[in-house]
Amino acid sequence: MKIHGEWEITVVRNVLVRTTAGIFNDEGTLAVFEETKNKAPTDQAWAGLTNAERWEMSTASSLQMFPGMREWAFANNCQGLAIVVPSALKKKIHQQQTGQYPSDKVAYFSDMESACDWLTQKGFPICVDEYPHREFLEKSRHHSHE
């Protein structure tokens, strides 16, 4: 099967920054998780920052893969995940489908600045200016229908 969905993953110090765009199928979701596992700095405490502002949803079966990925992350030194989803509807679907985690572990934000502030307060300093995927966001703008 062809991979559906686009993403970019970069580690900034000990923050794994992931940006997603488009509609994801199971193959796309598995490929993102594989790259995440390969890039995560699991030899130290780390945190995740996911920018899903260009994410156009995922298939129901691929959303059901998220809890397993989060369990892997938390079992491998991840101290928290900040997820940026500006759309209230997408945020609700994402939260309902991807497992219930306490808000000190998995937190949702409507903008990048709030997510960066939360991570910084948790001891993983990162600021909006360090966000590495601006070019990818521009390129993936054609996905966004908002």
Contacts in CASP RR format, 6 or more apart in sequence:
PFRMAT RR
TARGET T0000
AUTHOR 0000-0000-0000
METHOD contacts of the structure
MODEL  1
MKIHGEWEITVVRNVLVRTTAGIFNDEGTLAVFEETKNKAPTDQAWAGLT
NAERWEMSTASSLQMFPGMREWAFANNCQGLAIVVPSALKKKIHQQQTGQ
YPSDKVAYFSDMESACDWLTQKGFPICVDEYPHREFLEKSRHHSHE
1 25 0 8 1.000
1 26 0 8 1.000
1 27 0 8 1.000
2 25 0 8 1.000
2 27 0 8 1.000
3 25 0 8 1.000
3 27 0 8 1.000
3 28 0 8 1.000
3 31 0 8 1.000
4 22 0 8 1.000
4 23 0 8 1.000
4 24 0 8 1.000
4 25 0 8 1.000
4 27 0 8 1.000
4 28 0 8 1.000
5 20 0 8 1.000
5 21 0 8 1.000
5 22 0 8 1.000
5 23 0 8 1.000
5 24 0 8 1.000
5 25 0 8 1.000
5 28 0 8 1.000
6 20 0 8 1.000
6 21 0 8 1.000
6 22 0 8 1.000
6 136 0 8 1.000
6 140 0 8 1.000
6 143 0 8 1.000
7 18 0 8 1.000
7 19 0 8 1.000
7 20 0 8 1.000
7 21 0 8 1.000
7 32 0 8 1.000
7 35 0 8 1.000
8 18 0 8 1.000
8 19 0 8 1.000
8 132 0 8 1.000
8 133 0 8 1.000
8 136 0 8 1.000
9 16 0 8 1.000
9 17 0 8 1.000
9 18 0 8 1.000
9 19 0 8 1.000
9 32 0 8 1.000
9 35 0 8 1.000
9 36 0 8 1.000
9 39 0 8 1.000
10 16 0 8 1.000
10 17 0 8 1.000
10 39 0 8 1.000
10 132 0 8 1.000
10 133 0 8 1.000
11 17 0 8 1.000
11 39 0 8 1.000
11 40 0 8 1.000
11 41 0 8 1.000
12 126 0 8 1.000
12 130 0 8 1.000
12 132 0 8 1.000
13 124 0 8 1.000
13 125 0 8 1.000
13 126 0 8 1.000
14 41 0 8 1.000
14 44 0 8 1.000
14 45 0 8 1.000
14 46 0 8 1.000
14 47 0 8 1.000
14 124 0 8 1.000
15 46 0 8 1.000
15 47 0 8 1.000
15 48 0 8 1.000
15 49 0 8 1.000
15 119 0 8 1.000
15 124 0 8 1.000
15 126 0 8 1.000
16 36 0 8 1.000
16 39 0 8 1.000
16 40 0 8 1.000
16 41 0 8 1.000
16 46 0 8 1.000
16 47 0 8 1.000
16 48 0 8 1.000
16 49 0 8 1.000
17 48 0 8 1.000
17 49 0 8 1.000
17 50 0 8 1.000
17 51 0 8 1.000
17 126 0 8 1.000
17 131 0 8 1.000
17 132 0 8 1.000
17 133 0 8 1.000
18 32 0 8 1.000
18 36 0 8 1.000
18 48 0 8 1.000
18 49 0 8 1.000
18 50 0 8 1.000
18 51 0 8 1.000
19 50 0 8 1.000
19 51 0 8 1.000
19 52 0 8 1.000
19 54 0 8 1.000
19 133 0 8 1.000
19 136 0 8 1.000
19 137 0 8 1.000
20 32 0 8 1.000
20 50 0 8 1.000
20 51 0 8 1.000
20 52 0 8 1.000
20 54 0 8 1.000
20 55 0 8 1.000
21 54 0 8 1.000
21 55 0 8 1.000
21 56 0 8 1.000
21 136 0 8 1.000
21 137 0 8 1.000
21 140 0 8 1.000
21 143 0 8 1.000
22 54 0 8 1.000
22 55 0 8 1.000
22 56 0 8 1.000
22 57 0 8 1.000
22 140 0 8 1.000
22 143 0 8 1.000
23 56 0 8 1.000
23 57 0 8 1.000
23 58 0 8 1.000
23 59 0 8 1.000
24 32 0 8 1.000
24 55 0 8 1.000
24 57 0 8 1.000
24 58 0 8 1.000
24 59 0 8 1.000
24 62 0 8 1.000
25 58 0 8 1.000
25 59 0 8 1.000
25 62 0 8 1.000
26 59 0 8 1.000
26 61 0 8 1.000
26 62 0 8 1.000
26 65 0 8 1.000
28 62 0 8 1.000
29 58 0 8 1.000
29 62 0 8 1.000
29 65 0 8 1.000
29 66 0 8 1.000
30 65 0 8 1.000
33 65 0 8 1.000
33 69 0 8 1.000
33 72 0 8 1.000
36 69 0 8 1.000
36 73 0 8 1.000
37 72 0 8 1.000
40 46 0 8 1.000
40 73 0 8 1.000
40 76 0 8 1.000
40 78 0 8 1.000
41 77 0 8 1.000
42 76 0 8 1.000
42 77 0 8 1.000
43 77 0 8 1.000
44 77 0 8 1.000
45 77 0 8 1.000
45 79 0 8 1.000
46 77 0 8 1.000
46 78 0 8 1.000
46 79 0 8 1.000
46 124 0 8 1.000
47 78 0 8 1.000
47 79 0 8 1.000
47 80 0 8 1.000
47 81 0 8 1.000
47 82 0 8 1.000
47 119 0 8 1.000
47 122 0 8 1.000
47 123 0 8 1.000
47 124 0 8 1.000
48 73 0 8 1.000
48 78 0 8 1.000
48 80 0 8 1.000
48 81 0 8 1.000
48 82 0 8 1.000
48 119 0 8 1.000
48 124 0 8 1.000
49 81 0 8 1.000
49 82 0 8 1.000
49 84 0 8 1.000
49 115 0 8 1.000
49 116 0 8 1.000
49 119 0 8 1.000
49 126 0 8 1.000
50 81 0 8 1.000
50 82 0 8 1.000
50 83 0 8 1.000
50 84 0 8 1.000
51 84 0 8 1.000
51 112 0 8 1.000
51 131 0 8 1.000
51 133 0 8 1.000
51 137 0 8 1.000
52 83 0 8 1.000
52 84 0 8 1.000
52 85 0 8 1.000
52 90 0 8 1.000
52 94 0 8 1.000
53 84 0 8 1.000
53 85 0 8 1.000
53 86 0 8 1.000
53 137 0 8 1.000
53 144 0 8 1.000
54 137 0 8 1.000
54 140 0 8 1.000
54 141 0 8 1.000
54 143 0 8 1.000
54 144 0 8 1.000
55 85 0 8 1.000
55 90 0 8 1.000
56 143 0 8 1.000
56 144 0 8 1.000
56 145 0 8 1.000
57 90 0 8 1.000
57 93 0 8 1.000
60 97 0 8 1.000
63 93 0 8 1.000
63 94 0 8 1.000
63 97 0 8 1.000
63 98 0 8 1.000
64 97 0 8 1.000
66 97 0 8 1.000
66 98 0 8 1.000
66 99 0 8 1.000
67 98 0 8 1.000
67 99 0 8 1.000
70 81 0 8 1.000
70 98 0 8 1.000
70 99 0 8 1.000
70 101 0 8 1.000
70 106 0 8 1.000
73 80 0 8 1.000
73 81 0 8 1.000
74 80 0 8 1.000
74 105 0 8 1.000
79 122 0 8 1.000
79 124 0 8 1.000
80 104 0 8 1.000
80 105 0 8 1.000
80 106 0 8 1.000
80 107 0 8 1.000
80 119 0 8 1.000
80 122 0 8 1.000
81 101 0 8 1.000
81 105 0 8 1.000
81 106 0 8 1.000
81 107 0 8 1.000
82 107 0 8 1.000
82 109 0 8 1.000
82 115 0 8 1.000
82 116 0 8 1.000
82 118 0 8 1.000
82 119 0 8 1.000
83 94 0 8 1.000
83 106 0 8 1.000
83 107 0 8 1.000
83 108 0 8 1.000
83 109 0 8 1.000
83 115 0 8 1.000
84 108 0 8 1.000
84 109 0 8 1.000
84 110 0 8 1.000
84 111 0 8 1.000
84 112 0 8 1.000
84 115 0 8 1.000
85 91 0 8 1.000
85 94 0 8 1.000
85 108 0 8 1.000
85 109 0 8 1.000
85 110 0 8 1.000
86 110 0 8 1.000
86 111 0 8 1.000
86 146 0 8 1.000
87 146 0 8 1.000
91 108 0 8 1.000
91 110 0 8 1.000
94 108 0 8 1.000
95 108 0 8 1.000
107 115 0 8 1.000
107 118 0 8 1.000
109 115 0 8 1.000
109 118 0 8 1.000
112 128 0 8 1.000
112 131 0 8 1.000
113 128 0 8 1.000
116 126 0 8 1.000
116 127 0 8 1.000
116 128 0 8 1.000
116 131 0 8 1.000
119 125 0 8 1.000
119 126 0 8 1.000
120 126 0 8 1.000
120 127 0 8 1.000
END
